[in-house]
């Protein structure tokens, strides 16, 4: 195996039984048609559960709504980008030539997505306990306290809280299309609130950005129709 990937496994404290999973997790769509987006999708959910469990243990007195807001701060792109850099992902991520020339190794969205893909790969390779141990190590030096709830809400978090306050189901986000070359893609995401039979679309340079855009549009629609 590539020495850089051997070193990464040491930093992860997880020797892969199937090293191909780690290689796939580090492969951007600009590099190959066989890329990391499915692992990213899986890792996003695994990360959310692991962080929720971490907060449930550490912030036992905090109510649900505030826990959701703290979690949103911990799994947002900015935080994941910093964790990915600390883990050394910029040195091992596989990008196409165009993406390399445009600075993709430093792009926060690419690195945050790659970190989620790595978490997904560890989950598939070693199970939930291995993924949880990784997430706990990643966040061991991140300050986690109730004051984080005072930080600004991103649109997805605000939409989630708006719906939860009315005892409605969480929104569904679906990528309905992509445009452009692999290293300059834009994502078209639909946000659906089934109980109101509403859907809104958002466009962004990454799946995350498109989801936030769609959530913003949905919030505007909901607040206009249900101002109270």
N, C-alpha and C positions, 0 to 999 in steps of 0.2 A: 504494500500500500504506500501511497505517497507519504513521505515523512511529515508533511504539514498536516495531513489528516490523522496520522498517528498521534501527533502532538495535540491536535484538537480533541481527540478522544480522551487524552489524559486530562485536559482542562475540563472536559465534560464529566470526568470520573465514570465514564461508561464505555467499555470496550464493546464494539458492535459485533454481534454474532453474524449479522448480515451487513457488511461494510457498504454494500451498494445502496442501502437506505440513506446512509450519511452523504454519499456522493450525490444522490438524487436531491436531498434536502438543500444542497448547496448549488443546485443547478437552476439558473434563471431561464425564463422562457426565451430570452434573446440568444442563449447558447445552444439550446436543443429543443426539439419538439417534445422530448421526454423531460419535463421540468418539475419544479417543486410545488406547484400551486395546489395540488390535491393534498400534499403533506401539510402545506400551510393551512388549508381549510381545517384539517384534523387537529393540527397543533393549536390553532386558535381556540378551539373548544376545550382541549386538554388544559391549556394555560389558564383559561377562565375558571375552570373547576379547581385547579391547584391553587390559584390565587384566592379564590373564594374560601377554600378550606383554610388557607394560611390566615386570612383575615378573621374567620370565624374563631380561630384559636387565639389570635393575638389581641383582637379588639372585641372581647366578649360582651362588653356593655353597650356596644354601638348598635342602633336599630338598623333594620334592613335597608332603608333608603340611603342612609349615610354609608353603610358598607358598600352599596352599589357604586356610590360616587368615589370612594377611596379606590375600589377595584378599577374603576375606569381610568383613574390617574396612573395606576400601576401597569395597566396593559395598553396604554395609549402609545402611539407611534414613537413619540419622543423618548419615553422610558425604554421601550424595547430597542430603539436605535442605540442608546447608550450601553445597554447590556450586551448587544451584539458586538459593539466595538471593543468592550472589555474582554469579550470572549475570543476576539481575534478573527471574527468572520470576514472582515474586509480583505484579509490576506488569502482566504481560501474559497471565496465564492466564485462560481464559474459564470462568466458573462460573455456575451457576444462582443465582437470587435467594436460595433457601433456604441454599445452601452459602455464599454471600457473607455472609449474616447470621450464620451460625454460625462465621465465621472461617476459611473454607476456604482463603483466600489464604495463611494462615500454617501450615496443617496439614502437618506433615512428610511424611505418606504421599502426599498429593496432589502436593506439589512434587517429591518423589523420583520418583514415577511420571511426572510431566511431563518431568523431565530425561531419563529413559530414553526417553520418546517422542520427544523432540527428537533424541537420538542416533540412534534408529531412522529418523527423518525425514531426517537428514543422510546416513545410510547409503543410503537409497533414492534420494536426490537426487544424491549425489556419489560413491557407492561406498565401499568399505571404507577406502581411503586417506584420504578426507575425514573419515570417522568416527573413524579412529584418530588423525588429527591433532587433532581436537576433544578426544578423551579425553586425549591427552597434554597439551594446553593446560589442560584442567580440573584435572589433577592436578599441574601443574608446581610449585605452591606447597604441595602436601600432603606432609608428611614421610613418607617410605617407607623403613623400615629393618627389619632382622630382629627387633628388639625388639617389633615389633607382634604377633609370634606369641604373646607372653605375655598379650595381652588375652583377655578371656573369650570363649568360643565361644557363638554363638547355636545354637539347636536344629538348624537346617538344616545348619549346618557340622558340628556334632557327629555328626549322622546320616550325613552324607556320609563323614566320616572313619571312622566305625564300619564302614560297608559297604566302604570301600576297604581297610581293614585286613584284611578277610576276602575280598578280591578278588571282591566282588559288584558288580553293576551299581548305578548311582546311582538314587535313588528317582524316581518319576514323580509330578508334582503336577498335578491337574486341578481346575478350578473346576466343581463339580457343581451349584451353585445360588447365587442371590442373593435377598435379601429386603429389603423396606423401600423407602422413597422414595429417589430418586436421590441426595439429599444426606445420607441417613442409612442407606446400605446396609450390610448385613452379607454377608460372603462365606462360602460353604461349600466347603471344599477337601478333596479326597481325596489322601492320600499313599499310594502303592503301592510295595511291594517285591516285584517279580515273582518272584524266585527263591525266596522263602519263601511266595508266594501270600498275602501279607498286605496289608491296606489299613486305614487309619485316617483319621478325619475331623477337621477343625478348623474353628472358626468365628472370624471376626475382622472388624473394621471396615474392613479393606483386604485386598487379595489377599495382600500380604506377611504381615500379621498372621495370616491364616488358615493360610497355609503353615507359619509357625512353630509355630502351635498343632497342626497335623496332624503335624509333625515331632516335636514333644514327645510326642504320643500314641504315635507309632510307636517312638520310642526306649524308652519305658516298656515297650511290648509286647516288643520285641526283647530288652531286657536281662532281662526276666522269663523269657523262654523260652530265652535263650542267655546265662546269667550269666557264663560264662568269657570 
